[in-house]
């Protein structure tokens, strides 16, 4: 009997060409599917909540797989992790779910965090590849004023990658807010941009970050962000921020769809 499993996954995106399997580059999907093959001998396709780009990290990415092997939660998690070594990917939680559960299409909200290290001249060593280093100070108050123009439902064409495959540029942004993590660094300032929405366009968050940075360094006014949004033209917005600072944090689902009829496997 086939059982569907929900896997919560953490990975360091630095070594990967993104989530999606590719012919000539290593992907997170390939490593995970090989790990499942090593565990149970079955060829599977892992369906994911959000297909991250090269260099983007994840703390609470979610994927689902279908396997026939009779097993339990600990065996799924630990065996897959064993077979994914030495790659920097880990299944942190495995849950049996109903056949109706879908990691991508069942998602109700996705959460991302973008990390920036500012006001520090020296290159970061510990956080190299895990945050965007901006050596000047950024005005967080003005960036948050500008970010408010992007909240709600809009046509985000100005913040959409040219290769984006989404049918519509319309998205509804629930949260876009910079906060300062004062305990994260001994030197410099650690900023985190938190973004929440049901779904995002390709490069949307990185394009918003690159644009808001222009406000933070005084090159743009907060209202310039609204003008860029209204222009519905990618060239009118700011540059694309690097992938290093972007993290897929978590995804929300309807709990009834997740746990229905699977209590015996927990």
C-alpha positions as protocol buffer text, in pm:
chain_id: "A"
residue {
  index: 1
  type: UNK
  ca { x: 0 y: 0 z: 0 }
}
residue {
  index: 2
  type: UNK
  ca { x: 138 y: 340 z: -96 }
}
residue {
  index: 3
  type: UNK
  ca { x: 184 y: 591 z: 184 }
}
residue {
  index: 4
  type: UNK
  ca { x: 237 y: 963 z: 134 }
}
residue {
  index: 5
  type: UNK
  ca { x: 497 y: 1130 z: 357 }
}
residue {
  index: 6
  type: UNK
  ca { x: 539 y: 1496 z: 439 }
}
residue {
  index: 7
  type: UNK
  ca { x: 907 y: 1582 z: 487 }
}
residue {
  index: 8
  type: UNK
  ca { x: 1026 y: 1903 z: 653 }
}
residue {
  index: 9
  type: UNK
  ca { x: 1372 y: 1976 z: 519 }
}
residue {
  index: 10
  type: UNK
  ca { x: 1665 y: 2199 z: 608 }
}
residue {
  index: 11
  type: UNK
  ca { x: 1950 y: 2270 z: 366 }
}
residue {
  index: 12
  type: UNK
  ca { x: 2243 y: 2497 z: 294 }
}
residue {
  index: 13
  type: UNK
  ca { x: 2188 y: 2614 z: -62 }
}
residue {
  index: 14
  type: UNK
  ca { x: 2551 y: 2705 z: -130 }
}
residue {
  index: 15
  type: UNK
  ca { x: 2642 y: 2373 z: -292 }
}
residue {
  index: 16
  type: UNK
  ca { x: 2326 y: 2338 z: -499 }
}
residue {
  index: 17
  type: UNK
  ca { x: 2197 y: 2476 z: -828 }
}
residue {
  index: 18
  type: UNK
  ca { x: 1860 y: 2520 z: -658 }
}
residue {
  index: 19
  type: UNK
  ca { x: 1582 y: 2282 z: -558 }
}
residue {
  index: 20
  type: UNK
  ca { x: 1481 y: 2147 z: -898 }
}
residue {
  index: 21
  type: UNK
  ca { x: 1657 y: 1847 z: -1051 }
}
residue {
  index: 22
  type: UNK
  ca { x: 1889 y: 1942 z: -1340 }
}
residue {
  index: 23
  type: UNK
  ca { x: 2089 y: 1746 z: -1594 }
}
residue {
  index: 24
  type: UNK
  ca { x: 2430 y: 1904 z: -1540 }
}
residue {
  index: 25
  type: UNK
  ca { x: 2423 y: 2038 z: -1183 }
}
residue {
  index: 26
  type: UNK
  ca { x: 2351 y: 1905 z: -835 }
}
residue {
  index: 27
  type: UNK
  ca { x: 2011 y: 1995 z: -689 }
}
residue {
  index: 28
  type: UNK
  ca { x: 1843 y: 1945 z: -353 }
}
residue {
  index: 29
  type: UNK
  ca { x: 1570 y: 1741 z: -521 }
}
residue {
  index: 30
  type: UNK
  ca { x: 1825 y: 1501 z: -667 }
}
residue {
  index: 31
  type: UNK
  ca { x: 1997 y: 1450 z: -331 }
}
residue {
  index: 32
  type: UNK
  ca { x: 1665 y: 1389 z: -155 }
}
residue {
  index: 33
  type: UNK
  ca { x: 1534 y: 1146 z: -417 }
}
residue {
  index: 34
  type: UNK
  ca { x: 1863 y: 955 z: -409 }
}
residue {
  index: 35
  type: UNK
  ca { x: 1836 y: 940 z: -31 }
}
residue {
  index: 36
  type: UNK
  ca { x: 1488 y: 791 z: -57 }
}
residue {
  index: 37
  type: UNK
  ca { x: 1614 y: 539 z: -317 }
}
residue {
  index: 38
  type: UNK
  ca { x: 1894 y: 435 z: -84 }
}
residue {
  index: 39
  type: UNK
  ca { x: 1648 y: 391 z: 202 }
}
residue {
  index: 40
  type: UNK
  ca { x: 1371 y: 191 z: 36 }
}
residue {
  index: 41
  type: UNK
  ca { x: 1491 y: 108 z: -316 }
}
residue {
  index: 42
  type: UNK
  ca { x: 1206 y: 302 z: -476 }
}
residue {
  index: 43
  type: UNK
  ca { x: 1226 y: 572 z: -743 }
}
residue {
  index: 44
  type: UNK
  ca { x: 1019 y: 868 z: -627 }
}
residue {
  index: 45
  type: UNK
  ca { x: 945 y: 1223 z: -733 }
}
residue {
  index: 46
  type: UNK
  ca { x: 965 y: 1474 z: -450 }
}
residue {
  index: 47
  type: UNK
  ca { x: 708 y: 1753 z: -477 }
}
residue {
  index: 48
  type: UNK
  ca { x: 809 y: 2072 z: -295 }
}
residue {
  index: 49
  type: UNK
  ca { x: 632 y: 2372 z: -144 }
}
residue {
  index: 50
  type: UNK
  ca { x: 870 y: 2628 z: -294 }
}
residue {
  index: 51
  type: UNK
  ca { x: 1137 y: 2575 z: -563 }
}
residue {
  index: 52
  type: UNK
  ca { x: 1433 y: 2772 z: -433 }
}
residue {
  index: 53
  type: UNK
  ca { x: 1706 y: 2910 z: -661 }
}
residue {
  index: 54
  type: UNK
  ca { x: 2078 y: 2836 z: -655 }
}
residue {
  index: 55
  type: UNK
  ca { x: 2235 y: 2954 z: -330 }
}
residue {
  index: 56
  type: UNK
  ca { x: 1905 y: 2996 z: -143 }
}
residue {
  index: 57
  type: UNK
  ca { x: 1876 y: 2819 z: 192 }
}
residue {
  index: 58
  type: UNK
  ca { x: 1588 y: 2651 z: 376 }
}
residue {
  index: 59
  type: UNK
  ca { x: 1503 y: 2601 z: 741 }
}
residue {
  index: 60
  type: UNK
  ca { x: 1153 y: 2458 z: 702 }
}
residue {
  index: 61
  type: UNK
  ca { x: 1110 y: 2358 z: 339 }
}
residue {
  index: 62
  type: UNK
  ca { x: 834 y: 2099 z: 284 }
}
residue {
  index: 63
  type: UNK
  ca { x: 817 y: 1820 z: 28 }
}
residue {
  index: 64
  type: UNK
  ca { x: 606 y: 1509 z: -10 }
}
residue {
  index: 65
  type: UNK
  ca { x: 689 y: 1165 z: -146 }
}
residue {
  index: 66
  type: UNK
  ca { x: 492 y: 843 z: -199 }
}
residue {
  index: 67
  type: UNK
  ca { x: 653 y: 512 z: -101 }
}
residue {
  index: 68
  type: UNK
  ca { x: 526 y: 156 z: -67 }
}
residue {
  index: 69
  type: UNK
  ca { x: 769 y: 40 z: 204 }
}
residue {
  index: 70
  type: UNK
  ca { x: 601 y: -19 z: 540 }
}
residue {
  index: 71
  type: UNK
  ca { x: 794 y: 187 z: 791 }
}
residue {
  index: 72
  type: UNK
  ca { x: 764 y: 447 z: 1066 }
}
residue {
  index: 73
  type: UNK
  ca { x: 847 y: 810 z: 1129 }
}
residue {
  index: 74
  type: UNK
  ca { x: 1194 y: 762 z: 1277 }
}
residue {
  index: 75
  type: UNK
  ca { x: 1304 y: 517 z: 1010 }
}
residue {
  index: 76
  type: UNK
  ca { x: 1196 y: 750 z: 728 }
}
residue {
  index: 77
  type: UNK
  ca { x: 1375 y: 1050 z: 874 }
}
residue {
  index: 78
  type: UNK
  ca { x: 1695 y: 880 z: 988 }
}
residue {
  index: 79
  type: UNK
  ca { x: 1741 y: 648 z: 691 }
}
residue {
  index: 80
  type: UNK
  ca { x: 1695 y: 922 z: 432 }
}
residue {
  index: 81
  type: UNK
  ca { x: 1939 y: 1143 z: 623 }
}
residue {
  index: 82
  type: UNK
  ca { x: 2194 y: 861 z: 630 }
}
residue {
  index: 83
  type: UNK
  ca { x: 2176 y: 819 z: 254 }
}
residue {
  index: 84
  type: UNK
  ca { x: 2201 y: 1195 z: 185 }
}
residue {
  index: 85
  type: UNK
  ca { x: 2539 y: 1228 z: 355 }
}
residue {
  index: 86
  type: UNK
  ca { x: 2772 y: 1416 z: 318 }
}
residue {
  index: 87
  type: UNK
  ca { x: 2549 y: 1676 z: 149 }
}
residue {
  index: 88
  type: UNK
  ca { x: 2423 y: 1957 z: 371 }
}
residue {
  index: 89
  type: UNK
  ca { x: 2058 y: 1851 z: 359 }
}
residue {
  index: 90
  type: UNK
  ca { x: 1855 y: 1701 z: 642 }
}
residue {
  index: 91
  type: UNK
  ca { x: 1501 y: 1579 z: 692 }
}
residue {
  index: 92
  type: UNK
  ca { x: 1419 y: 1731 z: 1031 }
}
residue {
  index: 93
  type: UNK
  ca { x: 1068 y: 1584 z: 1048 }
}
residue {
  index: 94
  type: UNK
  ca { x: 879 y: 1308 z: 868 }
}
residue {
  index: 95
  type: UNK
  ca { x: 501 y: 1275 z: 893 }
}
residue {
  index: 96
  type: UNK
  ca { x: 260 y: 1031 z: 730 }
}
residue {
  index: 97
  type: UNK
  ca { x: -17 y: 1228 z: 560 }
}
residue {
  index: 98
  type: UNK
  ca { x: -335 y: 1164 z: 370 }
}
residue {
  index: 99
  type: UNK
  ca { x: -324 y: 1104 z: -8 }
}
residue {
  index: 100
  type: UNK
  ca { x: -496 y: 1440 z: -55 }
}
residue {
  index: 101
  type: UNK
  ca { x: -203 y: 1633 z: 92 }
}
residue {
  index: 102
  type: UNK
  ca { x: 12 y: 1818 z: -163 }
}
residue {
  index: 103
  type: UNK
  ca { x: 324 y: 2010 z: -56 }
}
residue {
  index: 104
  type: UNK
  ca { x: 285 y: 2276 z: -325 }
}
residue {
  index: 105
  type: UNK
  ca { x: -83 y: 2307 z: -408 }
}
residue {
  index: 106
  type: UNK
  ca { x: -203 y: 2263 z: -50 }
}
residue {
  index: 107
  type: UNK
  ca { x: 10 y: 2546 z: 90 }
}
residue {
  index: 108
  type: UNK
  ca { x: -189 y: 2823 z: 260 }
}
residue {
  index: 109
  type: UNK
  ca { x: 101 y: 3058 z: 334 }
}
residue {
  index: 110
  type: UNK
  ca { x: 477 y: 3065 z: 278 }
}
residue {
  index: 111
  type: UNK
  ca { x: 728 y: 3244 z: 499 }
}
residue {
  index: 112
  type: UNK
  ca { x: 1070 y: 3374 z: 390 }
}
residue {
  index: 113
  type: UNK
  ca { x: 1347 y: 3562 z: 566 }
}
residue {
  index: 114
  type: UNK
  ca { x: 1619 y: 3766 z: 397 }
}
residue {
  index: 115
  type: UNK
  ca { x: 1930 y: 3842 z: 608 }
}
residue {
  index: 116
  type: UNK
  ca { x: 2154 y: 4145 z: 560 }
}
residue {
  index: 117
  type: UNK
  ca { x: 2470 y: 4235 z: 752 }
}
residue {
  index: 118
  type: UNK
  ca { x: 2523 y: 4613 z: 748 }
}
residue {
  index: 119
  type: UNK
  ca { x: 2746 y: 4880 z: 903 }
}
residue {
  index: 120
  type: UNK
  ca { x: 3051 y: 4654 z: 895 }
}
residue {
  index: 121
  type: UNK
  ca { x: 3349 y: 4720 z: 673 }
}
residue {
  index: 122
  type: UNK
  ca { x: 3512 y: 4376 z: 713 }
}
residue {
  index: 123
  type: UNK
  ca { x: 3374 y: 4085 z: 514 }
}
residue {
  index: 124
  type: UNK
  ca { x: 3173 y: 3844 z: 733 }
}
residue {
  index: 125
  type: UNK
  ca { x: 3351 y: 3515 z: 792 }
}
residue {
  index: 126
  type: UNK
  ca { x: 3108 y: 3303 z: 995 }
}
residue {
  index: 127
  type: UNK
  ca { x: 2810 y: 3425 z: 791 }
}
residue {
  index: 128
  type: UNK
  ca { x: 2985 y: 3420 z: 453 }
}
residue {
  index: 129
  type: UNK
  ca { x: 2739 y: 3283 z: 199 }
}
residue {
  index: 130
  type: UNK
  ca { x: 2454 y: 3310 z: 448 }
}
residue {
  index: 131
  type: UNK
  ca { x: 2376 y: 3683 z: 438 }
}
residue {
  index: 132
  type: UNK
  ca { x: 2412 y: 3983 z: 207 }
}
residue {
  index: 133
  type: UNK
  ca { x: 2700 y: 4198 z: 326 }
}
residue {
  index: 134
  type: UNK
  ca { x: 2631 y: 4572 z: 284 }
}
residue {
  index: 135
  type: UNK
  ca { x: 2919 y: 4761 z: 443 }
}
residue {
  index: 136
  type: UNK
  ca { x: 2726 y: 5086 z: 503 }
}
residue {
  index: 137
  type: UNK
  ca { x: 2444 y: 5152 z: 746 }
}
residue {
  index: 138
  type: UNK
  ca { x: 2087 y: 5127 z: 613 }
}
residue {
  index: 139
  type: UNK
  ca { x: 1790 y: 5333 z: 732 }
}
residue {
  index: 140
  type: UNK
  ca { x: 1549 y: 5066 z: 855 }
}
residue {
  index: 141
  type: UNK
  ca { x: 1269 y: 5312 z: 930 }
}
residue {
  index: 142
  type: UNK
  ca { x: 1265 y: 5443 z: 573 }
}
residue {
  index: 143
  type: UNK
  ca { x: 1287 y: 5090 z: 428 }
}
residue {
  index: 144
  type: UNK
  ca { x: 985 y: 4983 z: 631 }
}
residue {
  index: 145
  type: UNK
  ca { x: 796 y: 5294 z: 515 }
}
residue {
  index: 146
  type: UNK
  ca { x: 871 y: 5193 z: 156 }
}
residue {
  index: 147
  type: UNK
  ca { x: 782 y: 4827 z: 220 }
}
residue {
  index: 148
  type: UNK
  ca { x: 427 y: 4926 z: 320 }
}
residue {
  index: 149
  type: UNK
  ca { x: 360 y: 5029 z: -41 }
}
residue {
  index: 150
  type: UNK
  ca { x: 402 y: 4664 z: -140 }
}
residue {
  index: 151
  type: UNK
  ca { x: 157 y: 4515 z: 112 }
}
residue {
  index: 152
  type: UNK
  ca { x: -175 y: 4384 z: -13 }
}
residue {
  index: 153
  type: UNK
  ca { x: -277 y: 4264 z: -358 }
}
residue {
  index: 154
  type: UNK
  ca { x: -88 y: 4412 z: -653 }
}
residue {
  index: 155
  type: UNK
  ca { x: 48 y: 4344 z: -998 }
}
residue {
  index: 156
  type: UNK
  ca { x: 413 y: 4267 z: -912 }
}
residue {
  index: 157
  type: UNK
  ca { x: 546 y: 4271 z: -1269 }
}
residue {
  index: 158
  type: UNK
  ca { x: 816 y: 4519 z: -1164 }
}
residue {
  index: 159
  type: UNK
  ca { x: 949 y: 4265 z: -914 }
}
residue {
  index: 160
  type: UNK
  ca { x: 917 y: 3954 z: -1129 }
}
residue {
  index: 161
  type: UNK
  ca { x: 1203 y: 3777 z: -1306 }
}
residue {
  index: 162
  type: UNK
  ca { x: 1182 y: 3776 z: -1685 }
}
residue {
  index: 163
  type: UNK
  ca { x: 1190 y: 3394 z: -1683 }
}
residue {
  index: 164
  type: UNK
  ca { x: 905 y: 3366 z: -1429 }
}
residue {
  index: 165
  type: UNK
  ca { x: 655 y: 3103 z: -1544 }
}
residue {
  index: 166
  type: UNK
  ca { x: 360 y: 3211 z: -1329 }
}
residue {
  index: 167
  type: UNK
  ca { x: 46 y: 3273 z: -1533 }
}
residue {
  index: 168
  type: UNK
  ca { x: -39 y: 3592 z: -1346 }
}
residue {
  index: 169
  type: UNK
  ca { x: 178 y: 3864 z: -1184 }
}
residue {
  index: 170
  type: UNK
  ca { x: -97 y: 3934 z: -928 }
}
residue {
  index: 171
  type: UNK
  ca { x: 2 y: 3840 z: -573 }
}
residue {
  index: 172
  type: UNK
  ca { x: -117 y: 3937 z: -226 }
}
residue {
  index: 173
  type: UNK
  ca { x: 160 y: 4020 z: 19 }
}
residue {
  index: 174
  type: UNK
  ca { x: 64 y: 3978 z: 386 }
}
residue {
  index: 175
  type: UNK
  ca { x: 387 y: 4091 z: 555 }
}
residue {
  index: 176
  type: UNK
  ca { x: 704 y: 4270 z: 446 }
}
residue {
  index: 177
  type: UNK
  ca { x: 900 y: 4404 z: 741 }
}
residue {
  index: 178
  type: UNK
  ca { x: 1261 y: 4465 z: 839 }
}
residue {
  index: 179
  type: UNK
  ca { x: 1362 y: 4390 z: 1197 }
}
residue {
  index: 180
  type: UNK
  ca { x: 1700 y: 4427 z: 1364 }
}
residue {
  index: 181
  type: UNK
  ca { x: 1843 y: 4117 z: 1530 }
}
residue {
  index: 182
  type: UNK
  ca { x: 2060 y: 4283 z: 1792 }
}
residue {
  index: 183
  type: UNK
  ca { x: 2193 y: 3959 z: 1941 }
}
residue {
  index: 184
  type: UNK
  ca { x: 2313 y: 3805 z: 1614 }
}
residue {
  index: 185
  type: UNK
  ca { x: 2644 y: 3987 z: 1567 }
}
residue {
  index: 186
  type: UNK
  ca { x: 2926 y: 4131 z: 1775 }
}
residue {
  index: 187
  type: UNK
  ca { x: 3018 y: 4368 z: 1491 }
}
residue {
  index: 188
  type: UNK
  ca { x: 2785 y: 4535 z: 1245 }
}
residue {
  index: 189
  type: UNK
  ca { x: 2407 y: 4519 z: 1230 }
}
residue {
  index: 190
  type: UNK
  ca { x: 2205 y: 4211 z: 1140 }
}
residue {
  index: 191
  type: UNK
  ca { x: 1881 y: 4297 z: 956 }
}
residue {
  index: 192
  type: UNK
  ca { x: 1610 y: 4047 z: 868 }
}
residue {
  index: 193
  type: UNK
  ca { x: 1335 y: 4108 z: 616 }
}
residue {
  index: 194
  type: UNK
  ca { x: 1032 y: 3887 z: 684 }
}
residue {
  index: 195
  type: UNK
  ca { x: 799 y: 3820 z: 394 }
}
residue {
  index: 196
  type: UNK
  ca { x: 469 y: 3630 z: 412 }
}
residue {
  index: 197
  type: UNK
  ca { x: 225 y: 3544 z: 135 }
}
residue {
  index: 198
  type: UNK
  ca { x: 37 y: 3251 z: -7 }
}
residue {
  index: 199
  type: UNK
  ca { x: 280 y: 3246 z: -300 }
}
residue {
  index: 200
  type: UNK
  ca { x: 558 y: 3450 z: -457 }
}
residue {
  index: 201
  type: UNK
  ca { x: 677 y: 3517 z: -810 }
}
residue {
  index: 202
  type: UNK
  ca { x: 1022 y: 3410 z: -931 }
}
residue {
  index: 203
  type: UNK
  ca { x: 1283 y: 3641 z: -771 }
}
residue {
  index: 204
  type: UNK
  ca { x: 1007 y: 3854 z: -618 }
}
residue {
  index: 205
  type: UNK
  ca { x: 1161 y: 3871 z: -271 }
}
residue {
  index: 206
  type: UNK
  ca { x: 1517 y: 3929 z: -394 }
}
residue {
  index: 207
  type: UNK
  ca { x: 1395 y: 4203 z: -629 }
}
residue {
  index: 208
  type: UNK
  ca { x: 1203 y: 4370 z: -347 }
}
residue {
  index: 209
  type: UNK
  ca { x: 1510 y: 4353 z: -121 }
}
residue {
  index: 210
  type: UNK
  ca { x: 1733 y: 4505 z: -390 }
}
residue {
  index: 211
  type: UNK
  ca { x: 1482 y: 4786 z: -437 }
}
residue {
  index: 212
  type: UNK
  ca { x: 1433 y: 4856 z: -67 }
}
residue {
  index: 213
  type: UNK
  ca { x: 1811 y: 4874 z: -20 }
}
residue {
  index: 214
  type: UNK
  ca { x: 1810 y: 5177 z: -253 }
}
residue {
  index: 215
  type: UNK
  ca { x: 1577 y: 5345 z: -5 }
}
residue {
  index: 216
  type: UNK
  ca { x: 1788 y: 5240 z: 292 }
}
residue {
  index: 217
  type: UNK
  ca { x: 2103 y: 5394 z: 149 }
}
residue {
  index: 218
  type: UNK
  ca { x: 1926 y: 5718 z: 53 }
}
residue {
  index: 219
  type: UNK
  ca { x: 1928 y: 5678 z: -325 }
}
residue {
  index: 220
  type: UNK
  ca { x: 1549 y: 5643 z: -343 }
}
residue {
  index: 221
  type: UNK
  ca { x: 1259 y: 5793 z: -150 }
}
residue {
  index: 222
  type: UNK
  ca { x: 997 y: 5555 z: -2 }
}
residue {
  index: 223
  type: UNK
  ca { x: 738 y: 5677 z: -254 }
}
residue {
  index: 224
  type: UNK
  ca { x: 972 y: 5577 z: -538 }
}
residue {
  index: 225
  type: UNK
  ca { x: 893 y: 5215 z: -453 }
}
residue {
  index: 226
  type: UNK
  ca { x: 523 y: 5277 z: -515 }
}
residue {
  index: 227
  type: UNK
  ca { x: 610 y: 5440 z: -848 }
}
residue {
  index: 228
  type: UNK
  ca { x: 815 y: 5134 z: -944 }
}
residue {
  index: 229
  type: UNK
  ca { x: 529 y: 4903 z: -847 }
}
residue {
  index: 230
  type: UNK
  ca { x: 275 y: 5105 z: -1045 }
}
residue {
  index: 231
  type: UNK
  ca { x: 502 y: 5109 z: -1353 }
}
residue {
  index: 232
  type: UNK
  ca { x: 459 y: 4731 z: -1395 }
}
residue {
  index: 233
  type: UNK
  ca { x: 798 y: 4716 z: -1564 }
}
residue {
  index: 234
  type: UNK
  ca { x: 1096 y: 4523 z: -1427 }
}
residue {
  index: 235
  type: UNK
  ca { x: 1347 y: 4789 z: -1537 }
}
residue {
  index: 236
  type: UNK
  ca { x: 1175 y: 5047 z: -1315 }
}
residue {
  index: 237
  type: UNK
  ca { x: 1255 y: 4859 z: -991 }
}
residue {
  index: 238
  type: UNK
  ca { x: 1589 y: 4801 z: -821 }
}
residue {
  index: 239
  type: UNK
  ca { x: 1849 y: 4527 z: -873 }
}
residue {
  index: 240
  type: UNK
  ca { x: 1813 y: 4165 z: -770 }
}
residue {
  index: 241
  type: UNK
  ca { x: 1967 y: 4098 z: -429 }
}
residue {
  index: 242
  type: UNK
  ca { x: 2207 y: 3799 z: -411 }
}
residue {
  index: 243
  type: UNK
  ca { x: 2067 y: 3458 z: -311 }
}
residue {
  index: 244
  type: UNK
  ca { x: 2296 y: 3416 z: -8 }
}
residue {
  index: 245
  type: UNK
  ca { x: 2066 y: 3594 z: 234 }
}
residue {
  index: 246
  type: UNK
  ca { x: 1737 y: 3426 z: 141 }
}
residue {
  index: 247
  type: UNK
  ca { x: 1585 y: 3150 z: 356 }
}
residue {
  index: 248
  type: UNK
  ca { x: 1265 y: 2951 z: 307 }
}
residue {
  index: 249
  type: UNK
  ca { x: 1144 y: 2943 z: 667 }
}
residue {
  index: 250
  type: UNK
  ca { x: 817 y: 2752 z: 678 }
}
residue {
  index: 251
  type: UNK
  ca { x: 482 y: 2685 z: 514 }
}
residue {
  index: 252
  type: UNK
  ca { x: 130 y: 2659 z: 657 }
}
residue {
  index: 253
  type: UNK
  ca { x: -125 y: 2392 z: 562 }
}
residue {
  index: 254
  type: UNK
  ca { x: -478 y: 2294 z: 655 }
}
residue {
  index: 255
  type: UNK
  ca { x: -409 y: 2050 z: 938 }
}
residue {
  index: 256
  type: UNK
  ca { x: -708 y: 1833 z: 848 }
}
residue {
  index: 257
  type: UNK
  ca { x: -552 y: 1761 z: 509 }
}
residue {
  index: 258
  type: UNK
  ca { x: -219 y: 1675 z: 673 }
}
residue {
  index: 259
  type: UNK
  ca { x: -323 y: 1431 z: 943 }
}
residue {
  index: 260
  type: UNK
  ca { x: -645 y: 1272 z: 822 }
}
residue {
  index: 261
  type: UNK
  ca { x: -643 y: 896 z: 875 }
}
residue {
  index: 262
  type: UNK
  ca { x: -274 y: 849 z: 954 }
}
residue {
  index: 263
  type: UNK
  ca { x: -261 y: 832 z: 1334 }
}
residue {
  index: 264
  type: UNK
  ca { x: -155 y: 466 z: 1336 }
}
residue {
  index: 265
  type: UNK
  ca { x: 181 y: 549 z: 1174 }
}
residue {
  index: 266
  type: UNK
  ca { x: 287 y: 818 z: 1423 }
}
